[in-house]
């Protein structure tokens, strides 16, 4: 069974993140907040595609559902001001 921490590690190994928080306790359904400079200039769909690319085949094999909020570092700073 996959843990939220393992999922965080999978993402950060393949995507530079300024901040990431993954939660989920059933091993297949997860929620993630991901802040990455790689998202700058990208649409939300493109940002999510980058996360899916970072996860590779795990998205089809180990993860049933991933709900995510993706932000650029600038948007993250604005949301926390």
C-alpha positions in Angstrom: 0.0 0.0 0.0 1.3 3.4 -1.0 1.7 6.1 1.7 1.3 9.9 1.3 5.0 10.3 2.2 6.0 7.8 -0.6 3.8 9.8 -3.1 5.5 13.0 -2.0 8.9 11.4 -2.6 7.9 10.1 -6.0 6.8 13.6 -7.1 9.8 15.5 -5.7 12.3 13.0 -7.3 11.0 14.1 -10.7 9.7 17.6 -10.2 11.4 20.5 -8.4 9.0 21.6 -5.7 9.2 24.6 -3.4 6.5 23.1 -1.2 4.5 19.9 -1.3 2.0 18.4 1.0 0.2 15.1 0.2 -2.5 13.6 2.4 -4.5 10.4 2.1 -4.8 7.4 4.4 -6.3 4.6 2.3 -3.3 4.0 0.1 -5.1 4.7 -3.2 -6.8 8.1 -2.9 -4.7 11.2 -2.3 -4.9 15.0 -2.1 -1.9 17.1 -2.9 -0.8 20.8 -2.7 2.2 21.3 -5.0 4.2 24.5 -5.5 6.7 24.5 -8.2 8.6 27.0 -10.4 8.0 24.5 -13.3 4.4 25.6 -13.3 5.2 29.2 -14.3 3.5 30.1 -17.6 1.6 26.9 -17.7 -2.2 26.3 -17.7 -3.6 24.3 -14.8 -4.0 21.3 -17.2 -0.3 21.6 -18.2 0.7 21.8 -14.5 -1.3 18.7 -13.7 0.3 16.9 -16.7 3.7 17.7 -15.2 2.8 16.1 -12.0 1.4 13.0 -13.9 4.7 12.8 -15.8 6.6 13.0 -12.5 4.6 10.0 -11.3 4.9 8.0 -14.5 3.3 4.6 -14.5 2.5 4.8 -10.8 -0.5 6.9 -11.7 -2.0 3.9 -13.5 -0.7 1.2 -11.3 -0.6 2.3 -7.7 -2.7 5.5 -7.4 -6.5 5.3 -8.0 -7.2 9.0 -7.5 -5.1 12.1 -7.0 -6.8 15.4 -6.4 -4.3 18.2 -6.6 -3.9 22.0 -6.3 -0.9 23.3 -8.2 0.5 26.8 -7.7 3.5 28.8 -8.9 5.7 30.2 -6.2 4.3 33.6 -6.8 0.7 32.5 -6.5 1.7 30.6 -3.3 3.1 33.7 -1.8 0.0 35.7 -2.7 -2.3 33.1 -1.2 -0.4 33.2 2.1 -0.2 37.0 2.5 
